[in-house]
């Protein structure tokens, strides 16, 4: 086959990938915050204690100075005897200040508030810690505090903003904005899916997933497998809308945009496979791992703790090892989502549950980046689901599956690394179904059957549910009945995974309990698998 013929065949894929890359590059340039100004206030609360407050950056120096003045006045009102040592705006952060705002571990007591951090320093560390604990305790009370000390400042300062909304669980305004964002993503995804289905006669030679083309194909008619394109369009639209409205914190929207840009290699490799059927599993895996490295560079999404003695030390003292480990984990998680994407609504429905769990915990800890990214993707999947389940009119495809797997893995990494109080086992429990499905499949193929670990078969748990349970209930070979059987598999997985996600939401900060929950899932999975097989 000539080079011209190969180029012509791959032209649609190349054009789409190039257009998406150009869109994301332009969006990243447009969303780059440029010079940001950070309110930085330091107060002497007593002879031995100094309380500082550092807030996220804003675009305008005038806006920053206005906010710094408001914070200073709030401090003076609540503590008239305290001395304000400085109230300024800085355009460059020290490494220590960067750590403070990124919620990484630091060498002094701190208390995080929406959009910023309060620090407590004293000659004796126990005094600073005692003041910090008292401040945190007072900030969580439901009634007003009458004590005029540093403990009240968290309540007053957390309500201050510079014309930008900050994530707080009790804010009805914030919740309304987040709901609108989710619905907007859903509408964009639904509309793009509808357009792809309407125009399938023109792109069918490239985009259709043929029936009976492998042991893992169970749909009744040829269907477009480029639903991932709708998901990607919804992400770009959500980022653009957030930037144009300028109602949420600039740094958070920028972090969201950088996450989307990092996902490009994973999505591009999967979409190219959807359109050309020529991109192998290894190539897609390597591209997804490259996306993981890109996320480490652009947004600092690097795993440095797993609550595993010894391994944590290696990850913290060998940055390159941490990046490589994170990239491997992200690639494996993305491939795991692709493995469970075998029936209508299965992967998308599971991911909706996982994103809801990640979003709920991110709201509890005030992580705006993870919350925005979770809800935007959740909305996109809801819009996609209108066409995918139960009718099976369009599939995620490899592009959608790898994008979704990358997204879930990176949100888990970001949630853990940006919020030390979240156990690293929480995202693992949330994703344990696809991860264990992959590991168990590799064991079954390589150890038990002597095949390659990547050899495709029809012995996944969801396939056994289809073969052993649902096929018996609806036995007709008509296309409508085959589609009904296909769509009946997903609810089994949704209910099963929800049973383990729900308790995880109440123990997201406890590694021992989460470890026990993970062990319970693995035991239950193996028992159920053996019963069905």
ZAMARGU-4260 file (C-alpha; in steps of 0.2 Angstrom, whole numbers, plus 5000, padded with zeros to 4 digits):
<rodrens>
0) 5000/5000/5000 | 5007/5017/4995 | 5011/5031/5007 | 4998/5041/4999 | 4985/5028/5002
5) 4989/5026/5020 | 4989/5044/5023 | 4972/5046/5014 | 4965/5032/5025 | 4971/5039/5041
10) 4967/5057/5036 | 4950/5059/5046 | 4959/5053/5062 | 4974/5065/5059 | 4962/5080/5056
15) 4952/5077/5071 | 4967/5074/5082 | 4975/5090/5075 | 4960/5100/5078 | 4958/5094/5096
20) 4976/5098/5099 | 4975/5115/5092 | 4959/5119/5102 | 4967/5113/5118 | 4983/5123/5115
25) 4974/5139/5111 | 4963/5136/5127 | 4979/5133/5137 | 4986/5149/5131 | 4970/5158/5134
30) 4968/5151/5151 | 4986/5154/5156 | 4984/5166/5171 | 5000/5176/5167 | 5005/5187/5182
35) 4995/5183/5197 | 4994/5193/5213 | 4993/5184/5230 | 4986/5193/5246 | 4998/5189/5260
40) 4994/5195/5277 | 5004/5192/5294 | 4997/5196/5311 | 5005/5196/5328 | 4991/5187/5339
45) 5001/5187/5355 | 5019/5189/5361 | 5023/5171/5355 | 5011/5167/5341 | 5010/5174/5323
50) 4995/5170/5312 | 4998/5172/5293 | 4985/5171/5279 | 4990/5167/5261 | 4976/5167/5247
55) 4975/5161/5229 | 4981/5173/5216 | 4970/5185/5206 | 4973/5193/5190 | 4973/5211/5195
60) 4984/5220/5207 | 4970/5232/5211 | 4958/5217/5215 | 4972/5209/5226 | 4975/5225/5236
65) 4956/5227/5239 | 4955/5209/5245 | 4971/5211/5256 | 4963/5227/5264 | 4947/5218/5267
70) 4956/5204/5276 | 4966/5216/5286 | 4951/5225/5292 | 4942/5208/5296 | 4957/5204/5307
75) 4957/5220/5316 | 4939/5219/5319 | 4940/5202/5327 | 4956/5205/5336 | 4958/5224/5340
80) 4974/5220/5351 | 4983/5211/5338 | 4996/5219/5327 | 4996/5218/5308 | 5014/5215/5303
85) 5011/5216/5285 | 4997/5216/5272 | 5003/5216/5254 | 5001/5208/5237 | 5015/5197/5230
90) 5017/5192/5212 | 5030/5178/5216 | 5029/5164/5228 | 5043/5156/5237 | 5044/5137/5237
95) 5037/5136/5254 | 5022/5147/5249 | 5019/5136/5234 | 5018/5121/5245 | 5006/5130/5257
100) 4994/5134/5243 | 4995/5117/5235 | 4991/5109/5251 | 5007/5099/5252 | 5015/5095/5269
105) 5024/5109/5277 | 5035/5112/5292 | 5022/5122/5303 | 5004/5120/5308 | 4991/5127/5295
110) 4973/5127/5293 | 4966/5127/5275 | 4951/5138/5271 | 4943/5139/5254 | 4955/5148/5242
115) 4969/5150/5255 | 4978/5144/5270 | 4981/5151/5288 | 4998/5147/5296 | 5002/5147/5314
120) 5020/5151/5320 | 5027/5152/5338 | 5044/5150/5347 | 5037/5134/5354 | 5029/5122/5341
125) 5017/5115/5354 | 5009/5133/5357 | 5007/5135/5338 | 4999/5118/5336 | 4987/5121/5351
130) 4982/5138/5343 | 4979/5129/5326 | 4969/5115/5334 | 4958/5127/5343 | 4956/5138/5327
135) 4950/5122/5317 | 4939/5117/5331 | 4930/5134/5332 | 4929/5135/5313 | 4919/5119/5313
140) 4905/5125/5325 | 4888/5129/5318 | 4885/5144/5330 | 4894/5161/5331 | 4910/5162/5341
145) 4911/5176/5353 | 4930/5174/5357 | 4940/5188/5349 | 4955/5178/5345 | 4963/5169/5330
150) 4950/5155/5331 | 4936/5167/5324 | 4947/5173/5310 | 4944/5156/5300 | 4925/5159/5300
155) 4927/5177/5295 | 4941/5175/5282 | 4933/5160/5274 | 4918/5171/5268 | 4929/5184/5260
160) 4931/5183/5241 | 4937/5194/5227 | 4922/5193/5216 | 4926/5175/5213 | 4916/5160/5220
165) 4925/5148/5231 | 4920/5130/5235 | 4910/5128/5251 | 4898/5113/5254 | 4885/5125/5263
170) 4885/5138/5249 | 4869/5137/5239 | 4877/5149/5226 | 4892/5138/5223 | 4881/5122/5222
175) 4870/5131/5209 | 4885/5135/5199 | 4892/5118/5200 | 4875/5111/5195 | 4874/5122/5180
180) 4892/5117/5175 | 4887/5098/5176 | 4871/5101/5165 | 4881/5112/5152 | 4893/5097/5150
185) 4879/5085/5148 | 4870/5096/5135 | 4886/5098/5125 | 4890/5079/5126 | 4872/5074/5121
190) 4872/5086/5107 | 4888/5080/5099 | 4883/5062/5101 | 4867/5066/5092 | 4877/5074/5078
195) 4888/5060/5077 | 4874/5047/5076 | 4865/5058/5063 | 4880/5059/5052 | 4886/5041/5054
200) 4882/5037/5036 | 4897/5049/5031 | 4910/5042/5043 | 4904/5024/5046 | 4918/5017/5036
205) 4930/5024/5049 | 4920/5025/5065 | 4909/5010/5065 | 4912/4995/5077 | 4908/4980/5067
210) 4898/4965/5075 | 4906/4948/5078 | 4923/4955/5075 | 4930/4947/5091 | 4927/4938/5107
215) 4922/4954/5116 | 4909/4960/5104 | 4891/4958/5109 | 4881/4972/5100 | 4868/4968/5088
220) 4872/4981/5074 | 4887/4991/5068 | 4888/5006/5079 | 4899/5022/5079 | 4913/5020/5092
225) 4919/5038/5093 | 4908/5043/5108 | 4925/5049/5116 | 4924/5063/5104 | 4909/5070/5112
230) 4916/5068/5130 | 4932/5078/5124 | 4921/5092/5116 | 4911/5093/5133 | 4928/5095/5142
235) 4934/5109/5131 | 4917/5118/5131 | 4916/5117/5151 | 4934/5125/5152 | 4930/5138/5140
240) 4913/5142/5149 | 4922/5143/5166 | 4935/5155/5158 | 4923/5166/5150 | 4911/5168/5165
245) 4926/5171/5176 | 4916/5166/5192 | 4927/5153/5199 | 4945/5155/5205 | 4957/5157/5191
250) 4970/5145/5197 | 4957/5131/5198 | 4951/5134/5180 | 4969/5134/5174 | 4972/5118/5183
255) 4957/5110/5175 | 4963/5116/5158 | 4981/5109/5161 | 4973/5092/5166 | 4963/5092/5149
260) 4979/5096/5140 | 4988/5082/5148 | 4975/5070/5143 | 4978/5073/5125 | 4991/5059/5121
265) 4979/5046/5129 | 4964/5052/5120 | 4973/5054/5103 | 4980/5036/5104 | 4963/5029/5108
270) 4954/5039/5095 | 4966/5035/5081 | 4963/5016/5085 | 4944/5019/5084 | 4946/5027/5067
275) 4960/5017/5059 | 4960/5000/5069 | 4979/5001/5067 | 4985/5007/5084 | 4990/4992/5095
280) 4987/4990/5114 | 5006/4993/5118 | 5006/5010/5108 | 4990/5016/5117 | 4997/5011/5134
285) 5013/5020/5131 | 5004/5036/5125 | 4993/5035/5141 | 5009/5034/5152 | 5016/5049/5142
290) 5000/5058/5147 | 5003/5053/5165 | 5021/5061/5164 | 5014/5076/5156 | 5002/5078/5170
295) 5016/5077/5182 | 5025/5091/5173 | 5010/5103/5170 | 5000/5101/5187 | 5012/5091/5198
300) 5001/5075/5198 | 5014/5064/5205 | 5011/5050/5218 | 5023/5052/5233 | 5013/5042/5246
305) 5003/5026/5247 | 5004/5024/5266 | 5015/5009/5262 | 5031/5009/5273 | 5047/5009/5263
310) 5038/5013/5247 | 5033/5030/5252 | 5051/5034/5256 | 5057/5028/5239 | 5044/5039/5230
315) 5048/5054/5241 | 5067/5054/5239 | 5067/5048/5221 | 5056/5060/5211 | 5060/5051/5194
320) 5054/5035/5202 | 5038/5043/5208 | 5034/5050/5191 | 5038/5033/5182 | 5027/5024/5195
325) 5013/5037/5193 | 5013/5035/5174 | 5013/5016/5175 | 4998/5017/5187 | 4989/5030/5176
330) 4992/5019/5161 | 4986/5003/5170 | 4970/5012/5176 | 4966/5018/5159 | 4968/5001/5151
335) 4957/4994/5165 | 4943/5006/5160 | 4945/5000/5142 | 4943/4982/5148 | 4927/4984/5157
340) 4920/4994/5142 | 4911/4979/5135 | 4892/4982/5137 | 4880/4997/5135 | 4882/5009/5149
345) 4894/4998/5159 | 4910/5009/5159 | 4901/5025/5158 | 4889/5021/5173 | 4903/5015/5184
350) 4913/5031/5180 | 4898/5042/5185 | 4898/5033/5202 | 4916/5035/5204 | 4916/5053/5199
355) 4902/5057/5211 | 4912/5049/5225 | 4928/5059/5220 | 4918/5075/5218 | 4910/5073/5235
360) 4926/5070/5245 | 4934/5085/5235 | 4920/5096/5241 | 4923/5090/5259 | 4941/5096/5258
365) 4938/5111/5247 | 4948/5105/5232 | 4941/5115/5218 | 4951/5108/5204 | 4946/5090/5207
370) 4928/5095/5210 | 4927/5105/5194 | 4935/5091/5184 | 4924/5078/5192 | 4908/5086/5189
375) 4912/5091/5171 | 4916/5074/5166 | 4901/5067/5176 | 4890/5078/5166 | 4898/5073/5149
380) 4895/5055/5153 | 4877/5058/5158 | 4874/5067/5141 | 4883/5052/5132 | 4873/5040/5142
385) 4857/5046/5134 | 4862/5038/5118 | 4873/5024/5125 | 4861/5016/5138 | 4850/5006/5135
390) 4849/5009/5116 | 4867/5007/5112 | 4867/5020/5098 | 4885/5025/5101 | 4900/5018/5110
395) 4914/5026/5120 | 4927/5018/5110 | 4945/5017/5114 | 4947/5036/5114 | 4933/5038/5126
400) 4939/5024/5137 | 4957/5029/5138 | 4952/5047/5141 | 4940/5042/5155 | 4953/5030/5163
405) 4966/5044/5163 | 4954/5056/5170 | 4949/5045/5185 | 4967/5040/5189 | 4973/5058/5188
410) 4959/5065/5199 | 4963/5051/5212 | 4981/5056/5211 | 4977/5075/5213 | 4965/5072/5227
415) 4978/5063/5237 | 4993/5074/5234 | 4984/5090/5236 | 4975/5085/5252 | 4986/5075/5264
420) 4970/5071/5275 | 4963/5060/5261 | 4970/5042/5262 | 4978/5036/5246 | 4968/5020/5247
425) 4952/5030/5244 | 4954/5032/5225 | 4960/5014/5225 | 4944/5008/5233 | 4934/5019/5221
430) 4943/5011/5206 | 4945/4993/5213 | 4932/4985/5201 | 4941/4989/5185 | 4959/4987/5192
435) 4955/4970/5200 | 4946/4965/5184 | 4962/4968/5175 | 4974/4960/5187 | 4963/4944/5189
440) 4961/4943/5170 | 4980/4943/5168 | 4982/4930/5181 | 4968/4919/5173 | 4976/4921/5156
445) 4994/4919/5160 | 4994/4907/5175 | 4979/4897/5173 | 4977/4895/5155 | 4995/4898/5148
450) 4991/4912/5136 | 4998/4929/5134 | 4991/4941/5148 | 4984/4952/5134 | 4976/4938/5125
455) 4957/4943/5122 | 4944/4931/5129 | 4926/4931/5134 | 4928/4927/5152 | 4927/4943/5161
460) 4915/4944/5175 | 4903/4955/5166 | 4904/4943/5151 | 4900/4928/5162 | 4885/4938/5169
465) 4879/4940/5151 | 4882/4922/5146 | 4876/4913/5162 | 4862/4924/5168 | 4855/4936/5156
470) 4856/4926/5140 | 4845/4913/5148 | 4832/4926/5153 | 4830/4933/5136 | 4834/4920/5123
475) 4828/4927/5106 | 4841/4930/5093 | 4832/4946/5087 | 4842/4962/5087 | 4830/4970/5099
480) 4832/4956/5112 | 4851/4955/5109 | 4852/4974/5113 | 4841/4971/5129 | 4853/4958/5135
485) 4868/4969/5132 | 4860/4983/5142 | 4855/4972/5156 | 4873/4968/5161 | 4877/4986/5167
490) 4865/4987/5182 | 4873/4972/5190 | 4890/4981/5190 | 4883/4997/5195 | 4875/4990/5211
495) 4890/4979/5215 | 4902/4994/5214 | 4890/5006/5223 | 4889/4994/5238 | 4908/4997/5241
500) 4909/5015/5236 | 4896/5021/5248 | 4905/5015/5264 | 4921/5022/5257 | 4913/5039/5257
505) 4912/5039/5276 | 4930/5032/5279 | 4940/5042/5265 | 4953/5047/5278 | 4956/5030/5286
510) 4969/5019/5277 | 4966/5003/5288 | 4947/5003/5285 | 4949/5006/5267 | 4962/4992/5266
515) 4949/4981/5274 | 4936/4986/5262 | 4947/4983/5247 | 4951/4965/5254 | 4932/4962/5256
520) 4929/4967/5238 | 4943/4956/5231 | 4936/4941/5241 | 4918/4944/5236 | 4924/4946/5217
525) 4933/4929/5217 | 4918/4920/5226 | 4906/4927/5214 | 4917/4923/5199 | 4919/4905/5204
530) 4900/4903/5207 | 4896/4910/5190 | 4910/4901/5180
</rodrens>
